[in-house]
Amino acid sequence: MNTRDRLFLTAAVITTVASLCTPGTASFVRQQLRDFLPSAYAPIRMGADSNKVGPRLRAAARRLPADPDAACAAASTYRNADREPNEDRAGVLATIAAMHAVDVRFPAIPSVLAAEIGALAMDSKAPGRMEEIGDVAARGERADPGNALFPAARSAGFLTAGRTSEGLAALRRAADCPRWSDYQDRAADGRARLLRAAGGPNSGIVPFLVLYPMSLTSMDTSGVLRHGARSAADLAVSREAAGRIEEGIAIRHALMTVGGRMRAQSSAMVGSLVGCAIQSIAAARPGGAPAPLRESASAAAIRYVAWLRDSGHEAEAAFAERELANRRQARDIARRNADFSPVSRAMERAVVWQSASRSLFFFVIVLVPAAWLMSALGRRGARPGITALPMSAMAAYGAWDAWQVNAPAAFGCLALAVAMPLVFEGIAARPGRTKRGWRPFPFAVPLACALVILAFGAAPFAARAQRDLDGYARAASHGEGAAAAQRLHMPWPD
């Protein structure tokens, strides 16, 4: 080996060791080496869904016996996130059973009860399921007094079951509560702890892509709350149509108040938008008017406020006007956040760097052994195709692996697999025999080492992109609406 090759090899070794020893990039480099690590220590594959890693995550939860939020996250892995709940009933029932077991292990913990309501909500149309939701919500109301989530869920259960008086009483209790907490912040932290226990990297992109489907139970809870709000609004419409206007306005006021709490204090933006929807439901069909064929939310709000003023309820009209203005502002912030959100840019950067470094890494594990093999076989008179074919097989494996992460990277690896024999037959080996056999490419070792440096030199950039995404994901689970408003330099409506 000449001096030039030694220098390149030394630089490649130093880059690899430095990347493995630096806390900010070590977990990312482990992702590149995951195919060569024992499965218990390899990071979870980026882009894998919860169904592929569910058994491993549930095993990790057993190593966290005192962590109820991690246990809830593990219980959520039975559901197939790629299918609707009604298309995966076995997974939904398994999730409900697992969540009930967590409730038995950790009784009277509000975050566990909220997660169990979300699991039951996935099967809300089954007979008796809404009554179960009401029972769990009753325990949550006792465990966390002052949180409007549990009486609101209890009201939805009662109203759906036709127990009108109990449902309206629970709705009034929800309106009297001073706060709304859906515990999505604790759920997100529990998912992150579960991932770390499973041996995954301490970065945001893997929890976001792997574990986000486990947070879908919160969306199912939102569906139950919307259904309960429609039932309550229908009662208000029927009572107003019967001339009992004060009773109808009282129901609408309670709905408007609960929706406002949810809009202002939900951890995630989706919860805030559901709160906005509940406020819109509360303003629909004032006075028992028939539902219009087409009417925007803004037009319905104007009509509701005008009806209140015409009926002599000036104070209620001012309250509704203020709440509906806050609803419009929250929706505007959500729309602008969707248009200018940093999560899409952070996701793109993370995926690009991850795919680029991963592809470079496959080039490395192909070219490094091939450089030496070519030199050895070339001196023995072997044809270069002997080395080109195994290199093509390795590149094809790289294309299969990259396909699970990013399709363009897969096509790049596939193109490499097709071109590899031509490249090494026509360029690397430089056709033409010598007395010692086929002449090896003199820059094969420096090229392979340069790719090592590039592959692991990209780790800091990929790690930074992942940290950016992690920061957004944490902000999204600890007050996404307020964080979005601050980023857009707009006040978040309380």
C-alpha positions as CSV (number, residue, x, y, z in Angstrom):
1,M,0.0,0.0,0.0
2,N,1.4,3.4,-1.0
3,T,1.5,6.5,1.1
4,R,-1.6,8.0,-0.6
5,D,-3.7,5.0,0.2
6,R,-2.5,5.0,3.9
7,L,-3.5,8.7,4.2
8,F,-7.0,8.1,2.9
9,L,-7.4,5.1,5.1
10,T,-6.3,7.0,8.2
11,A,-8.7,9.8,7.4
12,A,-11.6,7.4,6.9
13,V,-10.9,5.6,10.2
14,I,-10.6,8.9,12.1
15,T,-13.9,10.1,10.6
16,T,-15.7,6.9,11.5
17,V,-14.4,6.8,15.1
18,A,-15.2,10.5,15.6
19,S,-18.7,10.0,14.4
20,L,-19.3,7.0,16.7
21,C,-17.9,8.8,19.7
22,T,-19.7,12.2,19.3
23,P,-23.0,12.1,21.2
24,G,-24.8,14.2,18.5
25,T,-24.0,11.8,15.7
26,A,-23.5,8.4,17.4
27,S,-27.1,7.4,17.2
28,F,-27.3,8.4,13.6
29,V,-24.2,6.4,12.7
30,R,-25.8,3.4,14.4
31,Q,-28.6,3.7,12.0
32,Q,-26.1,3.2,9.1
33,L,-24.7,0.2,10.9
34,R,-28.0,-1.3,12.0
35,D,-27.7,-4.3,9.6
36,F,-24.5,-5.3,11.3
37,L,-25.7,-4.9,14.9
38,P,-27.6,-7.4,17.0
39,S,-31.4,-6.7,16.7
40,A,-31.7,-5.8,20.4
41,Y,-29.2,-2.9,19.9
42,A,-29.9,-1.8,16.4
43,P,-31.9,1.4,16.0
44,I,-35.5,1.1,14.7
45,R,-35.7,1.6,11.0
46,M,-36.7,5.0,9.9
47,G,-40.1,5.0,8.2
48,A,-41.1,1.7,9.7
49,D,-44.7,1.7,11.1
50,S,-45.7,0.6,14.6
51,N,-46.9,-2.8,13.4
52,K,-43.5,-3.8,12.3
53,V,-41.8,-2.8,15.5
54,G,-44.7,-3.5,17.9
55,P,-43.3,-6.7,19.5
56,R,-40.0,-5.0,20.2
57,L,-41.6,-1.9,21.7
58,R,-43.9,-4.1,23.9
59,A,-40.8,-5.9,25.1
60,A,-39.1,-2.6,25.9
61,A,-42.2,-1.5,27.9
62,R,-41.6,-4.5,30.2
63,R,-38.3,-2.9,31.1
64,L,-40.1,0.2,32.2
65,P,-42.5,-1.3,34.8
66,A,-43.1,2.0,36.6
67,D,-43.9,4.1,33.5
68,P,-47.6,4.2,32.8
69,D,-47.3,6.5,29.7
70,A,-44.8,4.2,28.1
71,A,-47.1,1.3,28.9
72,C,-49.9,3.1,27.1
73,A,-47.7,3.8,24.1
74,A,-46.8,0.1,23.9
75,A,-50.5,-0.9,24.2
76,S,-51.3,1.2,21.2
77,T,-48.9,-0.8,18.9
78,Y,-51.5,-3.5,18.2
79,R,-53.5,-1.3,15.9
80,N,-52.6,-1.3,12.2
81,A,-52.0,2.4,11.5
82,D,-52.3,2.0,7.8
83,R,-56.0,0.9,8.1
84,E,-59.1,2.4,9.5
85,P,-60.3,1.0,12.8
86,N,-63.3,-0.7,11.2
87,E,-60.9,-2.5,8.9
88,D,-58.7,-3.8,11.7
89,R,-61.1,-4.9,14.4
90,A,-58.7,-7.5,15.7
91,G,-56.0,-4.9,16.3
92,V,-58.5,-2.5,17.8
93,L,-59.8,-5.1,20.3
94,A,-56.2,-6.1,21.1
95,T,-55.4,-2.4,21.8
96,I,-58.5,-2.1,24.1
97,A,-57.6,-5.2,26.0
98,A,-54.0,-4.0,26.4
99,M,-55.1,-0.6,27.5
100,H,-57.5,-2.1,30.1
101,A,-54.6,-4.1,31.4
102,V,-52.5,-0.9,31.8
103,D,-55.5,0.7,33.6
104,V,-55.5,-2.3,36.1
105,R,-51.8,-1.9,36.7
106,F,-52.0,1.9,37.1
107,P,-55.4,2.7,38.5
108,A,-56.7,6.3,38.9
109,I,-54.0,7.9,36.7
110,P,-55.6,10.5,34.5
111,S,-53.3,10.1,31.6
112,V,-54.0,6.4,31.5
113,L,-57.7,6.9,31.7
114,A,-57.5,9.5,28.8
115,A,-55.6,6.9,26.7
116,E,-58.1,4.2,27.6
117,I,-61.0,6.5,26.4
118,G,-59.1,7.0,23.1
119,A,-58.8,3.2,22.7
120,L,-62.5,2.6,23.4
121,A,-63.4,5.4,21.0
122,M,-61.8,3.4,18.1
123,D,-64.7,0.9,18.6
124,S,-67.4,3.5,19.7
125,K,-70.1,2.0,17.4
126,A,-70.0,-1.4,19.1
127,P,-72.9,-2.1,21.5
128,G,-72.2,-0.9,25.0
129,R,-68.9,0.8,24.1
130,M,-70.2,4.3,24.8
131,E,-71.3,3.2,28.2
132,E,-67.7,1.9,28.9
133,I,-66.4,5.3,27.8
134,G,-68.8,7.0,30.3
135,D,-67.6,4.7,33.1
136,V,-63.9,5.4,32.4
137,A,-64.7,9.1,32.1
138,A,-66.4,9.0,35.5
139,R,-63.3,7.6,37.1
140,G,-61.3,10.3,35.3
141,E,-63.6,13.0,36.6
142,R,-62.9,11.8,40.1
143,A,-59.1,11.4,39.5
144,D,-58.7,14.8,37.9
145,P,-61.4,17.3,39.0
146,G,-61.4,20.5,37.1
147,N,-60.4,18.9,33.8
148,A,-63.1,19.4,31.2
149,L,-62.0,16.4,29.2
150,F,-63.6,13.7,31.4
151,P,-67.0,15.3,31.9
152,A,-67.2,16.2,28.2
153,A,-66.4,12.5,27.3
154,R,-68.9,11.4,29.9
155,S,-71.5,13.7,28.4
156,A,-70.9,12.2,24.9
157,G,-71.4,8.7,26.3
158,F,-74.7,9.7,28.0
159,L,-76.1,11.6,25.1
160,T,-75.3,8.8,22.6
161,A,-76.9,6.3,24.9
162,G,-80.1,8.5,25.0
163,R,-79.6,9.5,28.7
164,T,-80.4,13.1,28.0
165,S,-80.6,14.6,31.5
166,E,-77.4,13.0,32.7
167,G,-75.6,14.0,29.5
168,L,-76.6,17.6,29.8
169,A,-75.6,17.6,33.5
170,A,-72.2,16.3,32.5
171,L,-71.9,19.0,29.8
172,R,-72.6,21.7,32.3
173,R,-70.0,20.3,34.6
174,A,-67.5,20.3,31.7
175,A,-68.4,24.0,31.0
176,D,-67.7,24.8,34.7
177,C,-64.2,23.3,34.6
178,P,-61.4,25.8,34.5
179,R,-59.0,23.9,32.2
180,W,-58.7,21.3,29.5
181,S,-55.9,18.7,29.4
182,D,-55.8,15.9,26.9
183,Y,-52.5,14.5,28.2
184,Q,-51.0,14.3,24.7
185,D,-47.8,15.9,26.2
186,R,-47.4,13.0,28.6
187,A,-48.3,10.5,25.8
188,A,-45.6,12.0,23.6
189,D,-43.0,11.8,26.3
190,G,-44.0,8.2,27.1
191,R,-43.6,7.3,23.4
192,A,-40.1,8.9,23.4
193,R,-39.0,7.0,26.5
194,L,-40.4,3.8,25.0
195,L,-38.3,4.3,21.9
196,R,-35.1,4.9,23.8
197,A,-35.8,1.8,25.9
198,A,-36.2,-0.2,22.6
199,G,-32.7,0.8,21.6
200,G,-33.7,3.5,19.1
201,P,-31.8,6.7,18.5
202,N,-32.5,9.7,20.7
203,S,-33.8,11.7,17.8
204,G,-37.1,13.1,16.6
205,I,-37.5,11.7,13.2
206,V,-37.8,8.1,14.3
207,P,-40.4,8.8,17.0
208,F,-42.3,11.0,14.6
209,L,-42.4,8.4,11.8
210,V,-42.5,5.2,13.8
211,L,-44.6,6.2,16.8
212,Y,-46.9,8.9,15.6
213,P,-49.5,6.3,14.5
214,M,-49.8,5.4,18.2
215,S,-51.1,8.9,18.9
216,L,-54.1,8.3,16.6
217,T,-56.2,7.3,19.6
218,S,-56.5,11.1,20.5
219,M,-58.2,11.6,17.1
220,D,-60.7,8.9,17.9
221,T,-61.4,10.7,21.2
222,S,-62.0,13.9,19.2
223,G,-64.5,12.0,17.0
224,V,-66.5,10.9,20.1
225,L,-66.5,14.5,21.5
226,R,-67.7,15.9,18.1
227,H,-70.5,13.3,18.1
228,G,-71.5,14.3,21.6
229,A,-71.5,17.9,20.6
230,R,-73.8,17.2,17.7
231,S,-76.2,15.3,19.9
232,A,-76.3,18.3,22.4
233,A,-76.7,20.8,19.6
234,D,-79.7,18.7,18.2
235,L,-81.3,19.0,21.7
236,A,-80.8,22.7,21.7
237,V,-82.4,23.0,18.2
238,S,-85.4,20.9,19.2
239,R,-86.0,22.9,22.4
240,E,-85.7,26.2,20.6
241,A,-88.1,25.0,18.0
242,A,-90.5,24.1,20.8
243,G,-90.3,27.6,22.2
244,R,-87.9,26.7,25.1
245,I,-85.3,29.2,23.9
246,E,-83.6,29.7,27.2
247,E,-82.9,26.0,27.6
248,G,-81.5,25.8,24.0
249,I,-79.2,28.9,24.6
250,A,-77.9,27.3,27.8
251,I,-76.9,24.2,26.0
252,R,-75.2,26.2,23.2
253,H,-73.4,28.3,25.9
254,A,-72.0,25.2,27.5
255,L,-70.9,23.8,24.2
256,M,-69.3,27.1,23.2
257,T,-67.5,27.2,26.5
258,V,-66.2,23.6,26.3
259,G,-65.1,24.1,22.7
260,G,-63.3,27.3,23.7
261,R,-61.4,25.5,26.4
262,M,-60.4,22.7,24.0
263,R,-59.4,25.2,21.3
264,A,-57.2,27.2,23.7
265,Q,-55.6,24.5,25.8
266,S,-55.3,21.4,23.8
267,S,-51.7,20.1,23.5
268,A,-52.0,19.4,19.8
269,M,-53.3,21.5,16.9
270,V,-55.8,18.8,16.0
271,G,-57.4,19.2,19.4
272,S,-57.6,22.9,18.9
273,L,-59.3,22.4,15.6
274,V,-61.8,20.0,17.1
275,G,-62.6,22.7,19.7
276,C,-63.2,25.1,16.8
277,A,-65.5,22.5,15.2
278,I,-67.5,22.1,18.4
279,Q,-68.0,25.9,18.6
280,S,-69.2,25.9,15.0
281,I,-71.6,23.1,15.9
282,A,-72.9,25.2,18.9
283,A,-73.8,28.1,16.5
284,A,-75.6,26.0,14.0
285,R,-79.4,26.3,13.3
286,P,-80.3,29.0,15.8
287,G,-83.9,29.1,16.9
288,G,-84.6,25.6,15.5
289,A,-84.2,26.8,11.9
290,P,-83.8,24.2,9.2
291,A,-80.3,23.3,8.2
292,P,-79.2,25.3,5.1
293,L,-78.0,23.4,2.1
294,R,-74.7,25.4,2.0
295,E,-73.5,27.8,4.6
296,S,-70.0,28.7,5.6
297,A,-68.9,28.7,9.2
298,S,-68.5,32.5,9.2
299,A,-72.0,33.0,7.8
300,A,-73.4,30.7,10.4
301,A,-71.6,32.6,13.2
302,I,-73.0,35.9,12.0
303,R,-76.5,34.5,11.8
304,Y,-76.2,33.0,15.3
305,V,-75.0,36.3,16.9
306,A,-77.8,38.2,15.0
307,W,-80.4,35.8,16.3
308,L,-79.2,36.2,19.9
309,R,-79.4,40.0,19.6
310,D,-82.9,39.8,18.0
311,S,-84.1,37.6,20.8
312,G,-82.9,40.0,23.5
313,H,-79.8,38.1,24.7
314,E,-77.2,40.8,24.3
315,A,-74.8,39.4,26.9
316,E,-74.8,36.0,25.3
317,A,-74.4,37.6,21.8
318,A,-71.3,39.4,23.0
319,F,-69.9,36.1,24.5
320,A,-70.6,34.2,21.3
321,E,-69.2,36.9,19.1
322,R,-65.9,36.9,21.1
323,E,-65.6,33.1,21.1
324,L,-66.4,32.8,17.4
325,A,-63.8,35.5,16.6
326,N,-61.3,33.5,18.6
327,R,-62.3,30.4,16.6
328,R,-61.6,32.2,13.4
329,Q,-58.2,33.4,14.6
330,A,-57.2,29.9,15.8
331,R,-58.2,28.4,12.4
332,D,-56.2,31.1,10.6
333,I,-53.2,30.3,12.7
334,A,-53.7,26.6,11.9
335,R,-54.0,27.3,8.2
336,R,-50.9,29.4,8.1
337,N,-49.0,26.9,10.3
338,A,-49.8,24.2,7.7
339,D,-48.6,26.5,4.9
340,F,-45.3,27.6,6.6
341,S,-44.8,24.9,9.2
342,P,-41.1,24.0,9.7
343,V,-42.0,20.3,10.2
344,S,-42.2,19.7,6.4
345,R,-38.9,21.4,5.8
346,A,-37.3,19.6,8.7
347,M,-38.8,16.3,7.5
348,E,-37.4,16.9,4.0
349,R,-33.9,17.7,5.3
350,A,-33.9,14.8,7.6
351,V,-35.0,12.3,5.0
352,V,-32.6,13.7,2.4
353,W,-29.6,13.5,4.7
354,Q,-30.6,10.1,6.0
355,S,-31.1,8.7,2.5
356,A,-27.9,10.3,1.1
357,S,-25.8,9.1,4.0
358,R,-27.4,5.7,3.9
359,S,-26.7,5.4,0.1
360,L,-23.2,6.5,0.6
361,F,-22.7,4.0,3.3
362,F,-23.8,1.2,0.9
363,F,-21.3,2.5,-1.7
364,V,-18.7,2.3,1.0
365,I,-19.4,-1.3,2.0
366,V,-19.4,-2.2,-1.7
367,L,-16.3,-0.3,-2.8
368,V,-14.0,-0.9,0.1
369,P,-13.9,-4.7,-0.1
370,A,-14.1,-4.5,-3.9
371,A,-11.1,-2.3,-4.1
372,W,-9.0,-4.8,-2.3
373,L,-10.6,-7.8,-4.0
374,M,-10.0,-6.3,-7.4
375,S,-6.3,-5.6,-6.6
376,A,-5.8,-9.2,-5.4
377,L,-7.7,-10.9,-8.2
378,G,-6.4,-8.6,-10.9
379,R,-2.8,-9.6,-10.0
380,R,-3.9,-13.2,-10.4
381,G,-5.3,-12.7,-13.9
382,A,-9.0,-12.9,-12.9
383,R,-11.6,-11.0,-14.9
384,P,-13.0,-7.9,-13.2
385,G,-16.5,-9.3,-13.7
386,I,-15.8,-11.6,-10.7
387,T,-15.7,-8.5,-8.5
388,A,-18.4,-6.5,-10.4
389,L,-21.1,-9.1,-9.9
390,P,-20.9,-9.3,-6.0
391,M,-20.8,-5.5,-6.0
392,S,-24.0,-5.4,-8.0
393,A,-25.6,-7.8,-5.5
394,M,-24.7,-5.5,-2.7
395,A,-26.0,-2.5,-4.6
396,A,-29.3,-4.3,-5.2
397,Y,-29.6,-5.0,-1.5
398,G,-29.0,-1.3,-1.0
399,A,-31.8,-0.5,-3.4
400,W,-34.2,-2.8,-1.4
401,D,-33.2,-1.2,1.9
402,A,-33.5,2.3,0.5
403,W,-36.9,1.6,-0.9
404,Q,-38.2,1.3,2.7
405,V,-37.0,4.9,3.4
406,N,-37.1,6.9,0.2
407,A,-38.0,5.9,-3.3
408,P,-35.6,8.2,-5.1
409,A,-32.7,6.8,-3.1
410,A,-33.9,3.3,-4.1
411,F,-33.8,4.2,-7.8
412,G,-30.3,5.6,-7.4
413,C,-29.1,2.4,-5.8
414,L,-30.8,0.3,-8.4
415,A,-29.2,2.3,-11.2
416,L,-25.9,1.7,-9.4
417,A,-26.6,-2.0,-9.4
418,V,-27.2,-2.1,-13.1
419,A,-24.2,0.1,-14.0
420,M,-21.7,-1.5,-11.6
421,P,-20.5,-4.3,-14.0
422,L,-20.2,-1.8,-16.8
423,V,-18.3,0.7,-14.7
424,F,-15.8,-1.8,-13.4
425,E,-15.4,-3.6,-16.7
426,G,-14.9,-0.4,-18.7
427,I,-13.3,2.1,-16.3
428,A,-12.1,0.6,-13.0
429,A,-10.2,-2.3,-14.5
430,R,-9.1,-0.4,-17.6
431,P,-9.3,-3.3,-20.1
432,G,-5.9,-4.4,-21.4
433,R,-3.8,-7.2,-20.0
434,T,-0.5,-6.9,-18.4
435,K,1.9,-9.7,-17.5
436,R,0.4,-9.8,-14.0
437,G,-3.3,-9.9,-15.2
438,W,-5.9,-7.2,-15.4
439,R,-4.7,-3.8,-14.3
440,P,-6.6,-2.6,-11.1
441,F,-8.0,0.9,-10.9
442,P,-5.3,2.9,-9.1
443,F,-7.7,5.2,-7.3
444,A,-10.1,2.5,-6.0
445,V,-8.9,2.7,-2.4
446,P,-8.9,6.6,-2.2
447,L,-12.3,6.6,-3.8
448,A,-13.7,4.2,-1.3
449,C,-12.2,6.1,1.6
450,A,-13.5,9.4,0.3
451,L,-17.0,7.9,0.3
452,V,-16.5,6.8,3.9
453,I,-15.6,10.3,4.9
454,L,-18.6,11.7,3.0
455,A,-21.0,9.1,4.5
456,F,-20.1,9.8,8.1
457,G,-19.3,13.5,7.4
458,A,-23.0,13.9,6.6
459,A,-24.0,12.6,10.0
460,P,-23.8,16.1,11.8
461,F,-26.1,17.6,9.2
462,A,-28.6,14.7,9.4
463,A,-28.5,14.9,13.2
464,R,-29.2,18.6,13.1
465,A,-32.2,18.1,10.8
466,Q,-33.4,15.4,13.2
467,R,-33.0,17.6,16.2
468,D,-35.0,20.4,14.4
469,L,-37.8,17.9,13.8
470,D,-37.6,16.6,17.3
471,G,-37.9,20.2,18.6
472,Y,-41.0,20.7,16.5
473,A,-42.5,17.4,17.6
474,R,-42.0,18.3,21.3
475,A,-43.5,21.7,20.8
476,A,-46.4,20.1,19.0
477,S,-47.1,17.9,22.0
478,H,-46.7,20.6,24.6
479,G,-48.9,23.4,23.2
480,E,-48.7,23.3,19.4
481,G,-51.2,26.1,18.8
482,A,-49.4,28.6,21.1
483,A,-46.0,27.6,19.5
484,A,-47.4,28.1,16.0
485,A,-48.8,31.5,17.0
486,Q,-45.5,32.6,18.4
487,R,-43.6,31.5,15.3
488,L,-46.1,33.4,13.1
489,H,-45.9,36.5,15.5
490,M,-49.7,36.3,16.1
491,P,-51.4,36.1,19.5
492,W,-52.9,32.7,20.4
493,P,-56.6,33.2,21.4
494,D,-57.2,32.1,24.9
